[in-house]
Amino acid sequence: MTPDQQRPAVPLWRRPRWPLAAVLAAVALVRPLASVVGLSDALGRPATPVVLTAVVSLVWILAAGLGRVRHPVLTLVAAGLGYALASLVLSAVLSPLLTGTLQGPLARPAAIVPVLAVNALWGAACGVCALGLQRLRASRT
């Protein structure tokens, strides 16, 4: 492709692979669901949430790093934000049913932005690792 035939700029919000980001966000819901069903307590805290976070991170990195994801960092940031939003909704629905009162970030609205930021950073860190994996694979071929 010559410089005269450059592709038009794609808006930033259209660059992530949205279906993959949605699937990866759903995969991450294993973390709060393990807590809801008592798995985290049965296997031991804080080890279980930490191990689950590591496993989810590895799945994210491998999915974006071994797949042909054009923008892995943006895709995994989207996955992190999707997970944050899904966990907010899950907390809002399940906490009143399980405890009789709203708990979690929606009960303390000042916590919503930090939840989104932390999960976006988690996605970005995994995305950087996935990008590194892609580059490592490309250098070996």
C-alpha positions as a Markdown table, in Angstrom:
| # | Residue | x | y | z |
|---|---|---|---|---|
| 1 | Met | 0.0 | 0.0 | 0.0 |
| 2 | Thr | 1.5 | 3.3 | -1.0 |
| 3 | Pro | 1.2 | 6.4 | 1.1 |
| 4 | Asp | -1.4 | 7.8 | -1.3 |
| 5 | Gln | -3.6 | 4.8 | -0.6 |
| 6 | Gln | -3.6 | 5.0 | 3.2 |
| 7 | Arg | -6.7 | 3.7 | 4.9 |
| 8 | Pro | -9.0 | 6.3 | 6.5 |
| 9 | Ala | -8.4 | 6.8 | 10.3 |
| 10 | Val | -10.6 | 4.5 | 12.4 |
| 11 | Pro | -12.1 | 6.1 | 15.5 |
| 12 | Leu | -10.6 | 4.9 | 18.7 |
| 13 | Trp | -13.9 | 3.4 | 20.0 |
| 14 | Arg | -14.1 | 1.2 | 16.9 |
| 15 | Arg | -10.6 | -0.4 | 17.3 |
| 16 | Pro | -11.2 | -3.0 | 20.0 |
| 17 | Arg | -12.5 | -6.4 | 19.0 |
| 18 | Trp | -15.8 | -5.9 | 20.8 |
| 19 | Pro | -17.1 | -9.5 | 20.7 |
| 20 | Leu | -13.8 | -10.8 | 22.2 |
| 21 | Ala | -13.9 | -8.0 | 24.8 |
| 22 | Ala | -17.4 | -9.1 | 25.8 |
| 23 | Val | -16.4 | -12.8 | 26.1 |
| 24 | Leu | -13.3 | -11.9 | 28.1 |
| 25 | Ala | -15.4 | -9.7 | 30.4 |
| 26 | Ala | -17.8 | -12.6 | 31.0 |
| 27 | Val | -14.9 | -14.9 | 31.7 |
| 28 | Ala | -13.7 | -12.5 | 34.5 |
| 29 | Leu | -17.1 | -12.8 | 36.2 |
| 30 | Val | -15.8 | -16.1 | 37.6 |
| 31 | Arg | -14.2 | -14.0 | 40.3 |
| 32 | Pro | -17.3 | -12.5 | 41.9 |
| 33 | Leu | -19.4 | -15.6 | 41.2 |
| 34 | Ala | -16.8 | -17.7 | 43.1 |
| 35 | Ser | -17.4 | -15.4 | 46.0 |
| 36 | Val | -21.2 | -15.5 | 45.7 |
| 37 | Val | -21.3 | -19.3 | 45.7 |
| 38 | Gly | -18.9 | -19.6 | 48.6 |
| 39 | Leu | -16.0 | -21.0 | 46.7 |
| 40 | Ser | -13.6 | -18.3 | 47.8 |
| 41 | Asp | -14.4 | -18.9 | 51.4 |
| 42 | Ala | -14.2 | -22.7 | 51.0 |
| 43 | Leu | -10.8 | -22.6 | 49.3 |
| 44 | Gly | -9.5 | -19.8 | 51.4 |
| 45 | Arg | -9.1 | -16.1 | 51.2 |
| 46 | Pro | -7.2 | -14.2 | 49.9 |
| 47 | Ala | -5.5 | -16.9 | 47.9 |
| 48 | Thr | -8.6 | -17.9 | 45.9 |
| 49 | Pro | -9.4 | -14.4 | 44.5 |
| 50 | Val | -5.7 | -13.8 | 43.8 |
| 51 | Val | -5.4 | -17.2 | 41.9 |
| 52 | Leu | -8.6 | -16.5 | 40.0 |
| 53 | Thr | -7.3 | -13.0 | 39.0 |
| 54 | Ala | -4.1 | -14.6 | 37.8 |
| 55 | Val | -6.0 | -17.3 | 35.8 |
| 56 | Val | -8.3 | -14.7 | 34.2 |
| 57 | Ser | -5.3 | -12.5 | 33.4 |
| 58 | Leu | -3.6 | -15.4 | 31.7 |
| 59 | Val | -6.7 | -16.3 | 29.7 |
| 60 | Trp | -7.0 | -12.6 | 28.6 |
| 61 | Ile | -3.3 | -12.4 | 27.6 |
| 62 | Leu | -3.3 | -15.7 | 25.7 |
| 63 | Ala | -6.6 | -14.9 | 23.9 |
| 64 | Ala | -5.4 | -11.5 | 22.7 |
| 65 | Gly | -1.7 | -12.5 | 22.3 |
| 66 | Leu | -2.1 | -15.8 | 20.5 |
| 67 | Gly | -5.2 | -14.5 | 18.5 |
| 68 | Arg | -4.8 | -12.1 | 15.7 |
| 69 | Val | -6.1 | -9.2 | 17.7 |
| 70 | Arg | -5.1 | -6.0 | 15.9 |
| 71 | His | -5.3 | -3.7 | 19.0 |
| 72 | Pro | -4.8 | -6.0 | 22.1 |
| 73 | Val | -4.4 | -3.2 | 24.6 |
| 74 | Leu | -7.6 | -1.4 | 23.6 |
| 75 | Thr | -9.4 | -4.7 | 23.4 |
| 76 | Leu | -8.4 | -5.7 | 26.9 |
| 77 | Val | -9.1 | -2.3 | 28.3 |
| 78 | Ala | -12.6 | -2.7 | 26.9 |
| 79 | Ala | -12.7 | -6.2 | 28.5 |
| 80 | Gly | -11.7 | -4.7 | 31.9 |
| 81 | Leu | -14.3 | -1.9 | 31.6 |
| 82 | Gly | -16.9 | -4.5 | 30.5 |
| 83 | Tyr | -16.1 | -6.6 | 33.5 |
| 84 | Ala | -16.3 | -3.6 | 35.8 |
| 85 | Leu | -19.8 | -2.7 | 34.5 |
| 86 | Ala | -21.0 | -6.3 | 34.6 |
| 87 | Ser | -19.8 | -6.7 | 38.2 |
| 88 | Leu | -21.5 | -3.5 | 39.2 |
| 89 | Val | -24.8 | -4.8 | 37.8 |
| 90 | Leu | -24.2 | -8.2 | 39.3 |
| 91 | Ser | -23.6 | -6.6 | 42.7 |
| 92 | Ala | -26.6 | -4.4 | 42.4 |
| 93 | Val | -28.9 | -7.4 | 41.6 |
| 94 | Leu | -27.4 | -10.1 | 43.9 |
| 95 | Ser | -26.6 | -8.1 | 47.0 |
| 96 | Pro | -30.2 | -7.2 | 47.9 |
| 97 | Leu | -31.3 | -10.8 | 47.2 |
| 98 | Leu | -28.5 | -12.4 | 49.2 |
| 99 | Thr | -28.1 | -9.9 | 52.1 |
| 100 | Gly | -31.3 | -7.9 | 52.0 |
| 101 | Thr | -29.5 | -4.6 | 51.4 |
| 102 | Leu | -27.7 | -3.0 | 48.5 |
| 103 | Gln | -23.9 | -3.4 | 48.9 |
| 104 | Gly | -20.9 | -2.8 | 46.7 |
| 105 | Pro | -20.0 | 0.2 | 44.7 |
| 106 | Leu | -23.5 | 1.3 | 43.8 |
| 107 | Ala | -24.2 | 1.7 | 47.5 |
| 108 | Arg | -21.2 | 4.0 | 47.7 |
| 109 | Pro | -21.3 | 5.9 | 44.4 |
| 110 | Ala | -17.9 | 7.5 | 45.0 |
| 111 | Ala | -16.4 | 4.0 | 44.5 |
| 112 | Ile | -17.7 | 3.6 | 41.0 |
| 113 | Val | -15.0 | 5.6 | 39.2 |
| 114 | Pro | -12.1 | 3.8 | 41.1 |
| 115 | Val | -13.7 | 0.4 | 40.2 |
| 116 | Leu | -13.8 | 1.4 | 36.5 |
| 117 | Ala | -10.2 | 2.8 | 36.7 |
| 118 | Val | -8.7 | -0.2 | 38.4 |
| 119 | Asn | -10.3 | -2.6 | 35.9 |
| 120 | Ala | -9.3 | -0.5 | 32.9 |
| 121 | Leu | -5.7 | -0.6 | 34.3 |
| 122 | Trp | -5.9 | -4.3 | 34.7 |
| 123 | Gly | -7.0 | -4.7 | 31.1 |
| 124 | Ala | -4.3 | -2.3 | 30.0 |
| 125 | Ala | -1.6 | -4.3 | 31.8 |
| 126 | Cys | -2.9 | -7.6 | 30.3 |
| 127 | Gly | -3.0 | -5.8 | 26.9 |
| 128 | Val | 0.6 | -4.8 | 27.1 |
| 129 | Cys | 1.6 | -8.4 | 27.9 |
| 130 | Ala | -0.5 | -9.6 | 25.0 |
| 131 | Leu | 1.1 | -7.1 | 22.7 |
| 132 | Gly | 4.5 | -8.3 | 23.9 |
| 133 | Leu | 3.5 | -11.9 | 23.2 |
| 134 | Gln | 2.4 | -11.0 | 19.7 |
| 135 | Arg | 5.7 | -9.3 | 19.0 |
| 136 | Leu | 7.6 | -12.2 | 20.5 |
| 137 | Arg | 5.8 | -14.6 | 18.2 |
| 138 | Ala | 6.3 | -12.4 | 15.2 |
| 139 | Ser | 10.0 | -12.2 | 15.8 |
| 140 | Arg | 10.3 | -16.0 | 15.8 |
| 141 | Thr | 8.7 | -16.4 | 12.4 |
